[in-house]
Amino acid sequence: MPYFFTLIIGSVFLITGITKALSSEQFIHHNYRYGLLPPRIVPQVAITFIGLESALGLALILHQFSQWLIPISIIFLIGSSALILWSTSSGKTEDCGCYGGIVIITPKQSILLNIGYILLLGIALFYPVADHHTQTWQWVLALIIGVSASILGWQSQHKPLINFSRLKIGNTWKRRWLKNSPNDLQNGTHFIVFLSKDCPYCKRWVPFLNMMNTQKDLPQVMGIMSLTPEELETFTDEQMVRFPLVSMDKLLFGYMADAYPTAVLIEGGVITQKWVGELPEPYLDRIKQMYEKVLFKKTEPVSL
């Protein structure tokens, strides 16, 4: 039974560690938000942590040095829970950042899971496997996995080796992501923009999106934000938004886009194009042409 419990916890650590290693940018940014370390060393610390988490996961799976690693794992989970509680209650982060974005869980769910992991490890600690000995190849393999995970994390900090993004081109847009959508995103062509109220570039996009939304030969425009109904109404009035603007769950919103504004083109329910921080040239040219026609008509002499 202790083998089974450490196998469960070790598998969680190993999977989450490798997931972060393959796409470490989001985890590094999550660590920046804590504000606990000088910014210049945050990437190195985050990537080292990824390696240690992966190595610890494999070590638990192989039941290595259980008299030491099980208590260390329990301390790690307690510390992780305390960090989640502090960072989310203080508003520094919205979630734990524990699972590399592959699953979305609330801070409360994350802490409850950690408590369950601690209980399983506690049972494994108090009911150890008799006459168990760690083989040399086991800790060497764990060391190799840890170093490899750190190397992968370093390589993926600017460009993911495997893209787990929900907005990846070719992915299907899920209805559950936006239950209050005024448009049926599974049909037709839609230009969806993720905006932030604190983003100056997002505000500069609004006039362009207003114009784009008036053109029948261009995709339907819809903006997505993570605001309360009152905040959404205020933003709409202040920025004079003339296209549909809806709110998304705050936790999910944080996993959908890494930067703002982010726009995607959805055709028949499938994400076919994506832009981050830049206006799509074809649509921008179309709006410019429309402006030029309007200006030409205004300056055209009136014949008597």
N, C-alpha and C positions, 0 to 999 in steps of 0.2 A: 504493500500500500504506500509506504513512503516514496518508493520509486515512482509510483503513479502521480503523486502530488507534485513532486519536483519536476516531473515530466510536463505537467500542465503549465506550471509557472514558467519553467524554462522555455517552453515553446512560445509563450506569450512574449517573453523578453527577446527571444531570438527573432521572431517574426517582426515585431515592432522595430527592433534595432536594424534589421536588414532593410525594412521598408524606408526608414529614415535615411539609411546609407545610400539608397538608390535615388533619393530625391531629398537632399538635406536642406535646401534653401528655406523652406517653410519652418523647419525646426530651428534653424539658426535665427530667423527673424523672431520666432517666438521667444527665444532666449534674450534677444535685444530688449524686448518689452519688459522683462523683469527689472532691468536697470540695476542689477546687483553687481555687475562686473564692468570694468573699463571696456568700452566698445571695441577697442583694437584686439582684445583677446577673446571676444565672444565666439567667433567662428572656430578657433582652435579648441576652446573648452567644449563647445557643442559637439564637434566632430570626435574629440577624445571620448566624450560620454557615449556617443553612438557605438564606438568600438568596445567600450567597457560593457555596455548593455548587451551587445551581441555575444561577447565572450562569456559573460555571466549566464546568459540564457543557455548556451551550449553546455557550460559546466554543470548547470542544474539538471539538464536533460541526461547527462552522463553520470550524474550524482557524484561529482568530484568534490573532494574535501568538504563533505557535507557538514561536518562539525563546525566549519568556519563560514562556508558560503551561505548556508541557510540563515544564520543570524545576520550576516551582512545584507542579505536580500530583504529580511524583515525590516532592518533599519532603513534600507533604501526606500521601501514602500511607505514607511511611516514618514520619512522626510519628504517624499514625493507628495503624499496627501497633505502635509502641512503647507508645502509650496503651492499646491493647487488652491487650498482654502485661502491663503494669504493673497495670491495674485488675482484670483477672481473676485474676492470680496473688496479688494482695493481698486478694482477696475483696470488693472494693468493688462490682464488677459481675459478672454472670454471662455476659454476651455483649458484643458490640461496639456494639450499638445503631445499626448503620450503615444498615440497610435498612428502617427505619421499621416493622418488624414484619410486612412482607408475606411475607418468607421467614425461616425460622429456620435459622441456621447456627452452628456451634460457633466459639469463638475461634480454634481451630487452622485451621478451614476459612476463616475470614475473613482470617487472616494469609496463608494460601496464595493466596487470591484476590488480595490486595494485591500479593504478589510477582509474580503473573502480570500484573497491570495495569502494574506497574513495568517489567517486561520489554518489554511492548508499547510503552509510552511511550518506553523507551530506544531501541528500534528506530526509532520515529518521529522521535526527536531526532537520531539519528546519520545518518538518511537523509531529510533534509528535502525538502519539495516545492520544486522550483526556481521562482524568480520568482513566489512567492506573495505577494499583497498583501491586507491586511485592509481591507475596505470599511467606510465610516462606518456604514452601516445595520446591519452585523453587530454591532459593539460596542455600538451604541445598543440593539439588540434584546436583547443579553445583559444590559445594564443594566436594561432594563424587566423582564425575566424575574426578575432578582435582587431588585429592589424589590418586585415583585408577590408573589414567594414569601415574602419577609419579612412583608409585610402579611397574607397568608393565614395564615402561622405565628402571628402575633400574634392574629388572630381565632379561631384554632382551639385556643388553649392551654387553654381551659376546656371547650370543646365541639367535637368534631371536625366539620369541614365534610363529610367523608366518613368514615364509621365502618368501619375495617378490622378491628375486633375479631372474634375468632373466636366470641365469645359474643353476637354481635348477634342480636336477636330475628329469627326467620325463617331463621337458618342451620341447616344440618343438622349434628348431632353426628357427628363422624368416629370410626370404630372405632379408627383408629391413634392417636388422642389418648390413649386409656387402654386399653392392651392387656390389663391384668390386672384389668379390671372384673369383679366377681362377678355383676353384673346385665347383662342384655341391654338396653342403652340405646336400641337401635333399635326396641324394642317396649315398649308399656305407658307408664305415666306415672311420672316420676322427679323427685325434688327433689334437685339436686346442689349441694353447698356447697363452696366453696374456702376453706380455713382455713389460718391460719398459727400456728405454735406460740408466736410472740412477740406475738400479737394478743390483748389482754384481752377484746375484744368477742367474738372467736371462742369463747373459753372460756365466756363467758356464754350463748352460743347452745346449748352442748352439752345442758343439761337439756331445753330446748325441743325439740331435735332428737331426743333420746331418747324423749320423750313422743310426738312426732309419728310416730316410727317404729313405735310400738305400735298406731296407729290404722289399721285395715284400709281405712277409707274415705278415707284421705289418701294422697298419692303415696309411693312408696318413697323412703327417705332414703339418701343416700350422701355421705360426706365425701371430699374430695380434698386431699391435702397433698403437699409436696415434701420428704420425709424418708427417711432410711435405714430399713430394716425394724426395726432396734433402736430408733431414735428414734420411729417410728410406734407401736411396742408400748408404749414408755414414756408417750407422750402418751395413748394409749388407757387405760392403767391409772391414770394420775394424774388424768385428767379424767373417768374412769368413763364412757367412750363406749360406748354400747349399739347403735350403728348401724354398718353397714359403713364402714370407713375405709381408703382405698387411697392409694398413692403414685404421683405423676406425675413424669415426667422434669423435672428442675429447670429446664432451659432453656425447655421448652415451658410449664411452669407459670407462669414469669414473664411470658409473653406472653398467657396466658389471662385473668388478672385483674389489674387495676391497683390494687385495694384489697381489704382483707379485713375481714369475711367478704363474699364475693360468692356469690349463689345464683341458680340458673337452674332453670326448670321445663322438662323435656323431655317432649314428648308425641309418641309415634310417631316418635322419632328427630329431632324438630325442636324447636329452642329457641323456646318460646312466651312466656315471661316472664322477667324478670331483676330482681334486687334487689341493691343494694350498701349494706351497713352497716345495713340495717333489716330487721326481721322481717316477713314477709308478713302483712298484717292478717287475711285470711280464715283462714289456718292458726292464727294466734295466737288469734283468737276461738274457733276450734274447740277448742283446748287449754284455754282458760279455761273454756269450757262444761263440759268433761270434769272439770276440777278442782272446779267448783262442784257438779256432781252427786256427786262422791266425798265432798266436805265435807258436803253435805246428808244423804247416807246415814249419815255418821258421827254427825251431830248429831240425827238423827231418833230420837225416843223409842221405846224398845222396849215393845211392847204385851204384857201378860201374859194 
